[in-house]
Amino acid sequence: MASKAKHRDHSDKIKSLLPLPSHRLFRVSNSLSPTNGVPTEVDSAPPAPLSSSREAFQKTEDFRRDIARLHTAYVLRESPEDLKKLIERILHIHHGDDKHKLTDVLETCIGFCVELIACGDLNSADSMAAVNEFHMLLDQIDPWSLDDADVTQLTTGVVRRQIDKIKSNYKLCDKARSTKALTLAKVIDIALGPSIAVLSLIEHATSLAPVPWLQPVIGQVVNLLQAVSQTRSNYNGMMRIAATAGEFVASLAVISSAPQHTEEVQGKLEISMHQFSEALEEIANDCHKLSKRSTLSRMIQQTALMDELQALRERLTTAIQLFQNETLVHIKLDADSFNTKFDFALLDNLPCHPDYGHNEYLQGTRDDIIDDVYDWLDEQTRDTVLWMYGAAGVGKSTLSKKLVELLRSDDRLAGGVFLRHLRTEPAGKVVQMISRQLGRMHPQTLGDIAQAARKLDNLHHTLGDYLSAYLVDPIRNLPDCQRKLAIVIDGLDEWTESKYFLQEISRISKPIPFKLILTSRSTQFIETLVESEGVSFRARGVPSVSDEVVKHYFRHHFQSDGINWRGHDPDEEKIGRLAVYSGGLLIWAAQARSLLLNKFSSRYPHETLEEILSSGGKIIGGQDRQLDRLYRDALANLVARDIRGTLHNFLEATMVLQEPLPMHDFAFLLDIPLPLVEVIHERLGVLQRQGDLGSGTISPAEHRFHASFLEFLQSADTEPDFRVNIPEAHSNMAKKCIQFIDRGLSAIVKKNFSEGSNPDLSPFRRYAIKFWLMHITKGPQRGVEDAASISALDLHDWATLFLPLVSPKSQGRYNSLNGASSPSELLHKVAVIIGNQDSSTLAYHIQCLELSAQLQPSNTETWKALAEALRDEGRSDASMTSSMITSEEPQEGKASSPVRPVANDGLRRMLLELGKSLQKRFEQHGISTDLDESIAFHKQALEVCPPQHSAYAHTLAKLGAVLKARYAHQSNPSDLDDAISSFQEVVKVRTSTDPCRASSLNDLATVLESRYRKKGQAKDIEDSISLYREALRLRPSASDAVHRRSLHNLALALEARGTKRGSASDLDESVKLNRHVLEMRQIGDPSRHLSLCNLAYALQSRFKVVRDGGDLDQAITLFKEALNLRKGPTSDRIDMLDGLALALDARYTLRGGKVDMDEAIELRRERLKVRQERDSR
């Protein structure tokens, strides 16, 4: 009885502790030890001490869990004995819970143990009393004495409330916290996913016996994980650093706990581990600094932050390699797994291709081309390149996306890039993007790609090195690769690096282990390039689609778009007319569909459809330019007429915008009301072909609109309300940026750099600081005046903010800016700090030098540095710098009079070379701003060369030549007039004894003839013919190049005058001179086809005057010979087909031969086919 009463007394006591029903009974020990406070259990086996069972560490699939286990093991080993016994009891109860009914309760209990560790001092009276009371709580959840009903009553909430009561009674929350214990709680929170229990982690940790000297390294990985957990951006980049360190350290733990190591090996490990720990500590501390930056700061400095993360990854890799080299420990137990993970980390560090949008391929529209591509891939052919060309809007990019999709599904894709999104990206970076895709799709290449990432950098390796290491070697080393992989490159003509890329492709040792599928518009550009570089290629035109395909497109979308036609559904007749008006251009069809879906239109869809149909027209490039008309109508209806100026400013800014801006920052930068920006942005969605309309940002126009729309905006035929002049756009954007620099930046500099951090700037101010220089240098020359208005103090403050944005490595060098005596000198200093060794910052280096040189043209050192930088960028020949230093003029340019040097003759030569370099790049890539800059440099060269200098005529002639080139490109009459004025002055300076006079006469005659053909002024053609004749008298030798050129030009001028006046004598002389030119160009001469055509045209023109059928017969024979010499879909072949067809027409009219008419019809069909295949430049 006594025993029973005694038991009842304890039940009453526990009842007050746990609010459970009165029938609930617990088995509790009768005594508590006054020394350790640990109760003795009744009728159960004692828990095994934590140190009774130890095992070697083994890795899991999750490095975070591995690090958490190791860290926990160290913390538990150093914890007080009382706490260890608490954990022993919880684990003992857990082992007895066979049915896992107490798992949730025990998780709560083990969590409280972690909190007790955080209290730090467990030897205080309060802590000991709390531990005693917690032991009593554990007594009540002994699984050996609980039935199912007991477990039902014992909920986690009940236990949680009792734990809270213990914490409150003994003020545990107010105790000083242990840093190490807090770290443990943090690690458990970071490392464990929702499916991994703390109880399981503690149980595994208690079984480990980690070596002491590994503990500091484990702590540094924990430090890294904490940095990752608190960052709000670039989480993936920082996690990769932590993962690399964690995987490596976990593998070291495997080796360190292995029993077979000798004391000598252990000693080596311990010494090297200390050094590795110090390196890792520095990396972890730097990661913490990055993670503590404000969200806005990180957003503004995204590019710089990525550079810093890359530098941290490189430091970590170096530390790991150093550790391995010093200890000769190469992780053998799980080398494959670790190396693969490490290689994947390197792969993920490679540049990622931006999203290129949804594939809108309409099934069945290009199956014939897709079949041809697969046939070509399967052929054993030496053709390395399949070049698919077509006009803008025929769907080349959509076809490329479909090919990427199909080739990937067939495991035949090495990678695909869409260069419309990468117009100015360096070629090496694009190669890395392809390699990243290759590694993901073909993991067998991972090792080679990772090795390339370790070895190569963009400072000291060429594009050829990148191609070999990232693509050629990995693909060549693929095991059992029976079929060649394909790389798809779309929009080659839109990429500034295309020539450089194809040149390096041609230098790859044969056979090339992959095939290239290229798409572009400009046939002559690619054909000339691949022929000159010796690339074996096959051409395949991408013609416009058939009317049936366009009809299918409209039927499909009219059914699926849910358009409310209000009873006016389009019938087959209207769909057929849409197909005809599209001219086979799917971009026209897509744009027409967008107009019908425009929710902002004031018209109903059927009314919009009627407007589209009433506009008429056929194809882009046709007389009515139907696609341009669609764009024009869309913009005209977009906003009210009174805010078209704002729409123009919006479009102008986006055409030159360098990176996306939040909408409110874009509005603030342009000083446009935000509501108006929002309206224009949303309504422009009707013209948008890519990107996310609802992103809340304003993106560069090229990221949002189709290339044909961008060309429409820049066309000389577009109305002023919508036409965008790119240099003017840059100038206007520069002014917007400068106003924020002019307002004073000293307060921002003081705020940011007093704390030693990178600048924390708003997006619009960050943009202004980063890009105003670029906009100045891309704008008209007068932009320099805007730059000159910035005070020296503001420019110094700008530099202090600019450098950390574009070149984080420049930190610590800002003091070198002090002492600059002028804005030009300060810009030069900034350029020097940035340096020219990193391709990612080379553009900023060049911009600083360009503006510095223009602000102070007499500074020869700045021009030299600029020349060197342009050479590094690939704009010039490798010999450019040396040619600038040495005095050189072409042999023709040597005058008979002595040279009269000027103070800056070296500067004049450098300016000419810079202009020449930019003109070369224009000829290669067609970037019109390069031609504008070239003219600017030629004009500056002339300014430092007075008329009495012997090189004055040479310098003036160079300016005339580049003005003539810009007229040929842009058809601006003022350029032609300026070129004529320049060459007239040259002819005045070069007397009859000057060996260059004949060449100058020919140059002047040529531009006068061009103006005659443009304006029809008789005096121009008379003067032109006279000048050609004088040039021939000065250079009578038929072997002389100037003589041949003047003879050819005189023949053309006489034909032009004879045709205009109906002069048989002029035409007779033209035919005679053309025969002489043809005789000079023997069979095999690459220009012979031109002379054949010129003679044929002259004969045709004479026939129109004298009506001699023999002239037609000769002309037809000559055209046919020329066509045999010129194959492929080129512009001159189209002209020859047209000329031959006209000659046959004339002979049919003269003689009535049906064969001539039939042949003329077939020629026109061929001409139409070639023209559709050929891309308009």
Stockholm file with secondary structure:
# STOCKHOLM 1.0

chainA/1-1177         MASKAKHRDHSDKIKSLLPLPSHRLFRVSNSLSPTNGVPTEVDSAPPAPLSSSREAFQKTEDFRRDIARLHTAYVLRESPEDLKKLIERILHIHHGDDKHKLTDVLETCIGFCVELIACGDLNSADSMAAVNEFHMLLDQIDPWSLDDADVTQLTTGVVRRQIDKIKSNYKLCDKARSTKALTLAKVIDIALGPSIAVLSLIEHATSLAPVPWLQPVIGQVVNLLQAVSQTRSNYNGMMRIAATAGEFVASLAVISSAPQHTEEVQGKLEISMHQFSEALEEIANDCHKLSKRSTLSRMIQQTALMDELQALRERLTTAIQLFQNETLVHIKLDADSFNTKFDFALLDNLPCHPDYGHNEYLQGTRDDIIDDVYDWLDEQTRDTVLWMYGAAGVGKSTLSKKLVELLRSDDRLAGGVFLRHLRTEPAGKVVQMISRQLGRMHPQTLGDIAQAARKLDNLHHTLGDYLSAYLVDPIRNLPDCQRKLAIVIDGLDEWTESKYFLQEISRISKPIPFKLILTSRSTQFIETLVESEGVSFRARGVPSVSDEVVKHYFRHHFQSDGINWRGHDPDEEKIGRLAVYSGGLLIWAAQARSLLLNKFSSRYPHETLEEILSSGGKIIGGQDRQLDRLYRDALANLVARDIRGTLHNFLEATMVLQEPLPMHDFAFLLDIPLPLVEVIHERLGVLQRQGDLGSGTISPAEHRFHASFLEFLQSADTEPDFRVNIPEAHSNMAKKCIQFIDRGLSAIVKKNFSEGSNPDLSPFRRYAIKFWLMHITKGPQRGVEDAASISALDLHDWATLFLPLVSPKSQGRYNSLNGASSPSELLHKVAVIIGNQDSSTLAYHIQCLELSAQLQPSNTETWKALAEALRDEGRSDASMTSSMITSEEPQEGKASSPVRPVANDGLRRMLLELGKSLQKRFEQHGISTDLDESIAFHKQALEVCPPQHSAYAHTLAKLGAVLKARYAHQSNPSDLDDAISSFQEVVKVRTSTDPCRASSLNDLATVLESRYRKKGQAKDIEDSISLYREALRLRPSASDAVHRRSLHNLALALEARGTKRGSASDLDESVKLNRHVLEMRQIGDPSRHLSLCNLAYALQSRFKVVRDGGDLDQAITLFKEALNLRKGPTSDRIDMLDGLALALDARYTLRGGKVDMDEAIELRRERLKVRQERDSR
#=GR chainA/1-1177 SS CHHHHHHHHHHHHHHHHSCCCTTCCCCCCSCBCTTTCCBCCSSSCCCCCGGGCCBCCCCCSCHHHHHHHHHHHHHHHTSCHHHHHHHHHHHHHHHHCTTCTTHHHHHHHHHHHHHHHHTCCCCSHHHHHHHHHHHHHHHTTCGGGCCHHHHHHSCHHHHHHHHHHHHHHTTGGGSCCCHHHHHHHHHHHHHCCTTSCHHHHHHHHHTBCCCGGGHHHHHHHHHHHHHHHHCSSCHHHHHHHHHHHHHHHHHHHHHHTCTTCCHHHHHHHHHHHHHHHHHHHHHHHHHHHHHTSCHHHHHHTHHHHHHHHHHHHHHHHHHHHHHHHHHTCCCCTTHHHHHHHHHHHHHHHSCCCCCCCCCCCCTTSSHHHHHHHHHHHHSCCSCCEEEEECCTTSSHHHHHHHHHHHHHHTTCEEEEEEGGGCTTCCHHHHHHHHHHHHHHHCGGGHHHHHHHHHHCCTTTCCHHHHHIIIIIHHHHTCTTCCSCEEEEEECGGGCTTHHHHHHHHHTSCSSCSEEEEEEESCHHHHHHHHHHHTCCEEEEECCCCCHHHHHHHHHHHHHHSCCCCTTCCCCHHHHHHHHHHHTTCHHHHHHHHHHHHCTTCSSCHHHHHHHHHHTCCCSTTSTTCHHHHHHHHHHHTTSCGGGHHHHHHHHHHHHHCCSCEEHHHHHHHHTCCHHHHHHHHHHGGGGBCSSCTTSSEECCGGGTBCHHHHHHHHCTTSCTTTCCCHHHHHHHHHHHHHHHHHTCCHHHHHHHHTTTCCCCCCHHHHHHHHHHHHHHHHSCTTHHHHHHTSCHHHHHHHHHHHHHHHCGGGTTCGGGGTTCCSHHHHHHHHHHHHCSSCTTTHHHHHHHHHHHHHHSTTCHHHHHHHHHHHHHHTSSCTTHHHHHHSCCCCGGGCCSSCCCCCTTHHHHHHHHHHHHHHHHHHHHHCCHHHHHHHHHHHHHHHHTSCTTSTTHHHHHHHHHHHHHHHHHHHCCHHHHHHHHHHHHHHHHHSCTTCTTHHHHHHHHHHHHHHHHHHHCCHHHHHHHHHHHHHHHHHCCCTTCHHHHHHHHHHHHHHHHHHHHHTCHHHHHHHHHHHHHHHHHSCTTCTTHHHHHHHHHHHHHHHHHHHCCHHHHHHHHHHHHHHHHHCCSSCHHHHHHHHHHHHHHHHHHHHHCCHHHHHHHHHHHHHHHHHHHHSCCC
#=GC SS_cons          CHHHHHHHHHHHHHHHHSCCCTTCCCCCCSCBCTTTCCBCCSSSCCCCCGGGCCBCCCCCSCHHHHHHHHHHHHHHHTSCHHHHHHHHHHHHHHHHCTTCTTHHHHHHHHHHHHHHHHTCCCCSHHHHHHHHHHHHHHHTTCGGGCCHHHHHHSCHHHHHHHHHHHHHHTTGGGSCCCHHHHHHHHHHHHHCCTTSCHHHHHHHHHTBCCCGGGHHHHHHHHHHHHHHHHCSSCHHHHHHHHHHHHHHHHHHHHHHTCTTCCHHHHHHHHHHHHHHHHHHHHHHHHHHHHHTSCHHHHHHTHHHHHHHHHHHHHHHHHHHHHHHHHHTCCCCTTHHHHHHHHHHHHHHHSCCCCCCCCCCCCTTSSHHHHHHHHHHHHSCCSCCEEEEECCTTSSHHHHHHHHHHHHHHTTCEEEEEEGGGCTTCCHHHHHHHHHHHHHHHCGGGHHHHHHHHHHCCTTTCCHHHHHIIIIIHHHHTCTTCCSCEEEEEECGGGCTTHHHHHHHHHTSCSSCSEEEEEEESCHHHHHHHHHHHTCCEEEEECCCCCHHHHHHHHHHHHHHSCCCCTTCCCCHHHHHHHHHHHTTCHHHHHHHHHHHHCTTCSSCHHHHHHHHHHTCCCSTTSTTCHHHHHHHHHHHTTSCGGGHHHHHHHHHHHHHCCSCEEHHHHHHHHTCCHHHHHHHHHHGGGGBCSSCTTSSEECCGGGTBCHHHHHHHHCTTSCTTTCCCHHHHHHHHHHHHHHHHHTCCHHHHHHHHTTTCCCCCCHHHHHHHHHHHHHHHHSCTTHHHHHHTSCHHHHHHHHHHHHHHHCGGGTTCGGGGTTCCSHHHHHHHHHHHHCSSCTTTHHHHHHHHHHHHHHSTTCHHHHHHHHHHHHHHTSSCTTHHHHHHSCCCCGGGCCSSCCCCCTTHHHHHHHHHHHHHHHHHHHHHCCHHHHHHHHHHHHHHHHTSCTTSTTHHHHHHHHHHHHHHHHHHHCCHHHHHHHHHHHHHHHHHSCTTCTTHHHHHHHHHHHHHHHHHHHCCHHHHHHHHHHHHHHHHHCCCTTCHHHHHHHHHHHHHHHHHHHHHTCHHHHHHHHHHHHHHHHHSCTTCTTHHHHHHHHHHHHHHHHHHHCCHHHHHHHHHHHHHHHHHCCSSCHHHHHHHHHHHHHHHHHHHHHCCHHHHHHHHHHHHHHHHHHHHSCCC
//
